[in-house]
Amino acid sequence: MLESAGVVVFALTGALVAARKRMDPFGFILLATVTGVGGGTLRDLLLDRRVFWIEAPSDVLLCSAVALAAWAIAYFKPGTLDGWGAKRLLIWADAAGLALFAVIGAQKGLAAGVPIPSAIAFGAMTATFGGIIRDILAGDRPMVLWSRDFYVTAAAAGAGATVGLAQMGFAPLLVMLGGLAAGFGLRAGSLLFGWSFPKLPGDDAPKPSD
């Protein structure tokens, strides 16, 4: 259930990018699907297990349904999905998907018996890879590289909290909620309050011209 929720949320971000790019219905489906299942696909391949959406194609159908619903809205109500409000929805939906998949990836890693650092890495990769593919296919700078905002750091925090709470023996529900709170909370703080790492020395120096 949690994985399907993450798939839907990330599929929505792919569909929103497709709307901004004025893609056709198949473009919507492509971006929604690769965003929704991309991170989980990488995770399962690295774990040498059957890829989850091949095992349960319902996730691909969910992505397609989200994509077609978004296309219908964009077609019948032009401008609805490509304005400032849609951009903010994209950013916050991406933050929610990031937190969800960080928890899922970490849990899958633990269930597979990988070492704790590897489980955290699985969470971070699962949370970020789909969005990276989405942005590259759309011809955008990947959101992970937009700025110094906490992004991969937020994913790692969510995965780390999930692993830490699980190792301390907390109930699965508390493990999930703690991981979601850590990942989404750090990302939200970065978006709302500008939380970030300190600038590197010379970061504001003029760049040499080409």
C-alpha positions in Angstrom: 0.0 0.0 0.0 2.8 2.5 0.9 4.7 1.7 -2.3 1.5 2.3 -4.4 1.0 5.6 -2.7 4.6 6.6 -3.5 4.1 5.5 -7.1 1.0 7.6 -7.5 2.6 10.7 -5.9 5.7 10.5 -8.1 3.6 9.7 -11.2 1.7 12.9 -10.6 5.0 14.9 -10.6 5.9 13.3 -14.0 2.4 14.2 -15.4 2.8 17.8 -14.2 6.2 18.1 -16.0 4.6 16.6 -19.1 1.8 19.2 -18.9 4.4 22.0 -18.7 6.1 20.6 -21.7 2.8 20.3 -23.7 3.3 16.6 -24.4 0.8 14.3 -26.0 -1.0 11.5 -23.9 1.8 9.1 -24.5 4.4 11.6 -23.3 2.3 12.0 -20.1 2.2 8.2 -19.6 6.0 7.9 -20.3 7.0 10.6 -17.8 4.5 9.5 -15.2 5.6 5.9 -15.4 9.3 6.3 -15.4 9.0 8.7 -12.4 6.6 6.5 -10.5 8.6 3.2 -10.9 12.1 4.4 -11.7 13.6 4.4 -8.2 12.0 1.1 -7.2 13.3 -0.4 -10.4 16.9 0.5 -9.6 16.5 -0.7 -6.1 15.1 -4.1 -7.1 17.8 -4.6 -9.8 20.5 -3.9 -7.3 18.9 -6.3 -4.9 18.9 -8.9 -7.7 15.1 -9.4 -7.2 12.2 -9.4 -9.6 11.3 -5.8 -10.4 8.2 -4.9 -8.4 6.1 -3.5 -11.3 6.7 -6.6 -13.3 5.5 -8.6 -10.3 2.5 -6.3 -9.8 1.7 -4.5 -13.1 -1.1 -2.6 -11.3 1.5 0.0 -10.4 2.1 0.8 -14.1 -1.7 1.0 -14.6 -1.8 3.5 -11.7 0.8 5.6 -13.4 -1.1 5.5 -16.7 -4.3 6.4 -15.0 -2.7 9.4 -13.2 -1.1 10.5 -16.5 -4.3 10.3 -18.5 -6.3 12.1 -15.9 -3.7 14.9 -15.9 -3.7 15.0 -19.7 -7.5 15.4 -19.7 -7.3 18.3 -17.3 -4.6 19.9 -19.3 -6.5 19.5 -22.5 -10.0 20.6 -21.4 -8.8 23.3 -19.0 -5.7 24.8 -20.6 -3.2 26.4 -18.2 -4.5 24.5 -15.2 -1.4 22.3 -14.8 1.3 24.6 -16.0 1.0 27.8 -13.9 2.7 28.8 -10.7 0.2 26.8 -8.6 1.1 23.7 -10.6 4.8 24.3 -10.1 4.3 24.5 -6.4 2.2 21.3 -6.5 5.1 19.6 -8.4 7.6 20.7 -5.8 5.5 19.5 -2.8 4.4 16.3 -4.5 8.0 15.6 -5.2 8.8 16.2 -1.5 6.1 13.8 -0.5 7.2 11.1 -3.0 10.8 11.6 -1.8 9.9 10.8 1.8 7.7 7.9 0.9 10.3 6.2 -1.3 13.1 6.9 1.2 11.2 4.9 3.8 10.2 2.1 1.3 13.7 1.7 -0.1 15.3 1.5 3.4 12.7 -1.1 4.5 13.3 -3.2 1.4 17.0 -3.0 2.0 16.6 -4.2 5.6 14.2 -7.0 4.6 16.9 -8.2 2.1 19.4 -8.3 4.9 21.9 -5.7 3.5 24.1 -3.8 5.9 22.7 -0.7 7.6 24.7 1.8 5.4 23.5 0.0 2.3 19.9 0.1 3.5 20.2 3.9 3.9 21.7 4.2 0.5 18.9 2.1 -1.0 16.4 4.5 0.5 18.1 7.5 -0.9 18.5 6.0 -4.4 14.9 4.8 -4.4 13.7 8.3 -3.4 15.7 10.3 -6.0 16.3 8.1 -9.1 12.8 8.4 -10.6 12.8 12.2 -10.4 16.2 12.4 -12.0 15.0 10.3 -15.0 11.9 12.5 -15.2 13.9 15.7 -15.4 16.4 14.4 -17.9 13.8 13.0 -20.2 11.9 16.4 -20.0 15.1 18.3 -20.8 15.2 20.0 -17.4 18.0 20.3 -14.9 17.3 17.5 -12.4 15.6 18.9 -9.3 18.4 17.3 -7.2 20.7 19.8 -8.8 18.5 22.9 -8.6 20.3 24.5 -5.6 21.9 23.7 -2.3 18.4 22.8 -0.9 18.3 19.6 1.1 17.2 16.9 -1.4 19.4 13.8 -1.4 20.2 14.8 2.2 16.4 14.8 3.0 16.1 11.3 1.4 19.0 10.0 3.4 17.6 11.5 6.6 14.3 9.7 6.0 16.0 6.4 5.2 18.4 6.8 8.1 15.5 7.5 10.5 13.7 4.4 9.2 16.7 2.2 9.7 17.5 3.6 13.1 14.0 3.2 14.5 13.8 -0.3 13.1 17.1 -1.3 14.7 15.8 0.1 18.0 12.8 -2.2 17.8 10.0 0.3 17.4 6.7 -0.9 15.9 6.5 -0.8 12.1 4.0 2.0 12.1 6.2 4.2 14.2 9.2 3.3 12.0 7.3 4.4 9.0 6.0 7.6 10.5 9.4 8.5 11.9 11.0 8.0 8.5 8.4 10.1 6.7 8.6 12.9 9.3 12.4 13.0 9.0 12.5 13.0 5.2 9.6 15.2 4.5 10.3 17.5 7.4 13.9 18.2 6.3 12.8 18.8 2.7 9.9 21.0 3.8 12.2 23.1 6.0 14.6 23.5 3.1 11.8 24.7 0.8 10.1 27.0 3.4 13.0 28.3 5.4 16.0 27.9 3.0 17.7 25.2 5.1 20.9 24.2 3.4 24.5 23.5 3.9 26.9 26.5 4.1 28.1 27.9 0.8 31.5 26.9 -0.3 34.2 29.6 -0.2 34.0 31.6 -3.4 30.6 30.3 -4.3 29.4 33.8 -5.2 32.4 34.7 -7.3 31.8 35.6 -10.9 32.0 32.6 -13.3 34.4 32.9 -16.2 32.8 33.5 -19.5 32.9 30.9 -22.2 
